[in-house]
Amino acid sequence: MSRICAVCSKGLLRGHRVSHAHNLSKRTWQPNLQRVRAIVDGRPQRIRVCTRCLKKGLVTKNVRRKVRPETAAPPSS
């Protein structure tokens, strides 16, 4: 699974790590991705979403609800 946001397609950024003596070495910046159960095409699915999209509210989360047993109703005659 790649490190790309499913909503905004944010991915890796590449650049240089710069030392005090200005020596350059390659490095990468990775997006802050979270695995979320979200509604995609009407069905719950696990997707990787960056925290910026979560804060913006671009993702509708799937809420798992426990099924409560029906209350014991008196039998009807």
Backbone as JSON, one array per atom type, in Angstrom:
{
  "sequence": "MSRICAVCSKGLLRGHRVSHAHNLSKRTWQPNLQRVRAIVDGRPQRIRVCTRCLKKGLVTKNVRRKVRPETAAPPSS",
  "N": [[0.84, -1.17, 0.0], [0.62, 2.14, -0.9], [2.06, 5.26, 0.22], [0.03, 7.42, 0.07], [-2.46, 9.88, 0.23], [-5.89, 9.1, 0.18], [-7.82, 10.95, -0.44], [-6.83, 13.6, -1.12], [-4.57, 13.03, -2.54], [-2.02, 13.49, -1.55], [1.45, 12.95, -1.25], [4.78, 11.58, -0.98], [7.43, 13.9, -0.31], [10.47, 15.04, -1.61], [13.81, 15.98, -0.79], [16.66, 17.76, 0.51], [18.73, 17.01, 3.3], [20.29, 19.31, 5.27], [23.38, 19.97, 6.58], [25.26, 21.67, 9.19], [27.64, 22.42, 8.02], [26.78, 22.74, 5.52], [26.58, 20.4, 4.02], [24.95, 18.24, 1.8], [22.5, 15.78, 1.97], [20.29, 13.23, 0.79], [16.8, 13.17, 1.58], [13.46, 12.3, 2.72], [10.11, 13.56, 3.11], [7.32, 12.46, 4.76], [3.78, 12.15, 4.46], [1.36, 12.64, 7.09], [-0.38, 10.05, 7.56], [-3.42, 8.35, 8.32], [-5.14, 5.36, 9.11], [-8.45, 4.88, 8.32], [-11.83, 3.99, 8.87], [-14.08, 4.61, 6.52], [-16.9, 5.97, 4.73], [-17.25, 4.97, 1.52], [-18.46, 5.26, -1.62], [-20.97, 4.59, -0.58], [-20.47, 2.4, 1.03], [-18.78, 0.98, 3.88], [-15.26, 1.29, 4.21], [-11.76, 0.7, 4.59], [-9.45, 3.26, 4.45], [-6.52, 5.2, 3.66], [-5.87, 8.29, 4.99], [-4.8, 11.66, 5.04], [-4.04, 13.77, 7.86], [-4.8, 16.4, 7.57], [-6.95, 16.34, 5.78], [-8.74, 14.96, 7.37], [-9.14, 16.83, 9.44], [-10.33, 18.89, 8.0], [-12.75, 17.78, 7.46], [-13.37, 16.31, 5.23], [-13.84, 13.65, 5.03], [-16.24, 11.17, 5.58], [-16.79, 9.43, 8.37], [-17.26, 5.99, 9.23], [-19.44, 4.9, 11.59], [-19.36, 2.5, 14.0], [-21.95, 0.79, 15.42], [-23.23, -0.75, 18.29], [-25.5, -3.42, 18.3], [-28.4, -3.27, 20.02], [-30.14, -5.47, 22.16], [-33.62, -6.09, 21.79], [-35.92, -4.54, 23.94], [-37.56, -6.31, 26.55], [-40.69, -6.81, 25.77], [-44.04, -6.95, 26.93], [-45.91, -9.91, 26.29], [-48.33, -9.85, 23.74], [-51.85, -10.43, 23.87]],
  "CA": [[0.0, 0.0, 0.0], [1.48, 3.3, -1.04], [1.86, 6.33, 1.21], [-0.66, 8.5, -0.62], [-3.78, 10.16, 0.78], [-6.95, 8.67, -0.75], [-8.7, 12.07, -0.74], [-6.17, 14.72, -1.79], [-3.41, 12.48, -3.27], [-0.76, 13.98, -1.02], [2.41, 11.86, -1.19], [6.12, 11.88, -0.49], [8.2, 15.04, -0.81], [11.9, 14.74, -1.54], [14.65, 17.15, -0.69], [17.98, 17.54, 1.08], [19.05, 17.3, 4.69], [21.41, 20.24, 5.18], [24.14, 20.03, 7.82], [25.8, 22.98, 9.52], [28.68, 22.71, 7.02], [26.05, 22.77, 4.25], [26.64, 19.14, 3.28], [23.61, 17.84, 1.43], [22.19, 14.36, 1.81], [18.9, 13.1, 0.38], [15.83, 12.76, 2.59], [12.06, 12.38, 2.29], [9.09, 13.95, 4.07], [6.15, 11.62, 4.55], [2.55, 12.74, 5.0], [0.82, 12.02, 8.29], [-1.55, 9.28, 7.13], [-4.11, 7.54, 9.31], [-6.08, 4.4, 8.54], [-9.78, 5.26, 8.79], [-13.0, 3.35, 8.27], [-14.87, 5.71, 5.97], [-17.93, 5.6, 3.76], [-16.8, 5.17, 0.14], [-19.51, 4.76, -2.52], [-22.07, 4.04, 0.19], [-20.08, 1.23, 1.81], [-17.61, 1.24, 4.73], [-14.01, 0.78, 3.66], [-10.58, 1.27, 5.23], [-8.63, 4.04, 3.53], [-5.48, 6.01, 4.28], [-6.22, 9.69, 4.79], [-3.91, 12.56, 5.77], [-4.72, 14.42, 8.97], [-5.37, 17.66, 7.1], [-8.28, 16.03, 5.23], [-9.6, 14.61, 8.5], [-9.49, 18.06, 10.13], [-11.24, 19.65, 7.15], [-14.05, 17.11, 7.41], [-13.6, 15.79, 3.88], [-14.09, 12.22, 5.13], [-17.35, 10.78, 6.44], [-16.39, 8.22, 9.06], [-18.27, 4.97, 9.47], [-19.56, 4.68, 13.02], [-19.84, 1.16, 14.34], [-22.89, 0.84, 16.54], [-23.6, -2.05, 18.83], [-26.92, -3.71, 18.17], [-28.97, -3.51, 21.33], [-31.26, -6.42, 22.15], [-34.88, -5.42, 21.99], [-36.39, -4.62, 25.32], [-38.56, -7.36, 26.73], [-42.05, -6.27, 25.74], [-44.99, -7.97, 27.41], [-46.57, -10.6, 25.17], [-49.69, -9.37, 23.43], [-52.79, -11.54, 23.86]],
  "C": [[0.89, 1.24, 0.0], [1.13, 4.37, -0.01], [1.28, 7.56, 0.52], [-2.04, 8.65, 0.0], [-4.84, 9.8, -0.26], [-7.84, 9.83, -1.17], [-7.99, 13.12, -1.58], [-4.92, 14.3, -2.58], [-2.09, 13.05, -2.81], [0.19, 12.79, -0.86], [3.74, 12.32, -0.64], [6.66, 13.18, -1.11], [9.66, 14.71, -0.63], [12.68, 16.04, -1.5], [15.99, 16.78, -0.11], [17.97, 17.81, 2.58], [20.32, 18.14, 4.66], [22.1, 20.31, 6.55], [24.64, 21.45, 8.05], [26.88, 23.41, 8.52], [28.1, 22.75, 5.6], [26.34, 21.55, 3.38], [25.22, 18.69, 3.03], [23.52, 16.33, 1.36], [20.69, 14.24, 1.55], [18.02, 12.66, 1.55], [14.43, 12.87, 2.02], [11.2, 12.86, 3.45], [7.86, 13.12, 3.74], [4.91, 12.29, 5.13], [2.08, 11.97, 6.22], [-0.49, 11.32, 7.92], [-2.1, 8.44, 8.26], [-5.04, 6.58, 8.58], [-7.44, 4.65, 9.17], [-10.82, 4.4, 8.1], [-13.93, 4.47, 7.82], [-15.91, 5.16, 5.01], [-17.44, 5.97, 2.37], [-17.82, 4.49, -0.76], [-20.62, 4.05, -1.75], [-21.74, 2.84, 1.04], [-18.89, 1.57, 2.68], [-16.37, 0.57, 4.17], [-12.85, 1.43, 4.42], [-9.75, 1.99, 4.18], [-7.57, 4.78, 4.34], [-5.75, 7.46, 3.93], [-5.25, 10.53, 5.6], [-4.72, 13.31, 6.83], [-5.33, 15.76, 8.56], [-6.77, 17.43, 6.53], [-9.25, 15.64, 6.34], [-10.06, 15.87, 9.24], [-10.48, 18.9, 9.33], [-12.63, 19.05, 7.1], [-14.39, 16.59, 6.03], [-13.96, 14.31, 3.87], [-15.28, 11.99, 6.04], [-17.01, 9.44, 7.05], [-17.57, 7.28, 9.2], [-18.29, 4.69, 10.97], [-20.11, 3.3, 13.25], [-20.74, 1.29, 15.55], [-23.2, -0.58, 16.99], [-25.11, -2.23, 18.7], [-27.44, -4.05, 19.55], [-30.08, -4.55, 21.22], [-32.55, -5.67, 22.44], [-35.32, -5.59, 23.44], [-37.51, -5.63, 25.43], [-39.93, -6.73, 26.83], [-43.0, -7.35, 26.25], [-45.7, -8.61, 26.21], [-48.0, -10.09, 24.98], [-50.63, -10.56, 23.3], [-53.6, -11.59, 22.6]]
}
